[in-house]
Amino acid sequence: MPLTLPVRPRRLRRGPTLRKMLRETVLTPEDFIYPLFVRPGQGLRRPIAALAGQDHLSPDEAARTAAEVYALGVPAVILFGLPEVKDPVGASGADPEGPVQSAIRAIKAAVPEMVVITDVCLCEYTDHGHCGLLREGRVDNDATLPHLAAQALSHARAGADLVAPSDMMDGRVGAIRDLLDQEGFQETAIMAYSVKYASAFYGPFREAAGSAPAFGDRRSYQMDPARRREAQLEIDLDLAEGADIVMIKPAGPCLDILRETRDRLDIPLAAYQVSGEYAMLMAAAQAGLLDGQAAALETLTAIKRAGADLIITYLAPQAARWLRP
Ligand code: PBG
């Protein structure tokens, strides 16, 4: 005997068209920001062992890849640099002829409409691999700020649309905003890595970017994953200092933080699906343990459902292809 159930959610799951009509969360390639690792040189495209499917690129090749992903509907890239020289203060990060600065110009020349974002941090440019200057073996917050601001300014001068500080020093958004404004870059926006947990999921990136700390770890500046409420404090501080877009990372392990932020604030919200999240998916799919495409799209859908407007992901070109009608 069939039951008389007034409400049967399964009624609306009967066919694919009906299911599609009722979907609230719809991924599009426009949600994605694609990370690129840029090295000095020309015509260089070298696979990154730690990140299957991603390459180290010289600025001209970065422009080629940018044009390709733009044609797939991905509107933005975020650039990371591997410099020729490193020193204790990361000075090469502000070199107008550095790989990131050259790549910004090359991408803007090839695809003027593409939004170019740059990661601003010292860890790729310091010989000790920490995100700030050292004093007596510790990262000196305030001494670091002018160096971050100088790097951000060099990116703005090269034509970056947004700069994205990832170092987690206190006060760095304000320091960057002040210098950009002083130098006439009122229109250059800031996407702050506001909530950045000290995560094991950055492992493959540090190999890709050559930015692992030479000693210790980043736990005196990146956040403790066991603290939830501090995330909202970090976001409020960055907004007060002038952040235009707030970012949360890693994405998958922080869906709760994304949801809480989205419920509390009407601000543009980004999430970074980091290297370790990508590597896990790739490895599991490679081993035949799961359907890589379905699993990847499920993670991206979950990140958007949790509240992200923008998703930084190494899957961007692949996912854009999968989403093609
Ligand atoms: C630089 C930076 C890192 C990531 C983004 N910017 C590494 C770190 O903080 O150690 C991680 C990105 C990823 O894992 O994909 N500070």
Residues whose N, C-alpha, C, O or C-beta is under 5 A from the ligand:
A	BS01	PBG	C121 C123 S166 F201 Y202 F205 V274 S275 G276
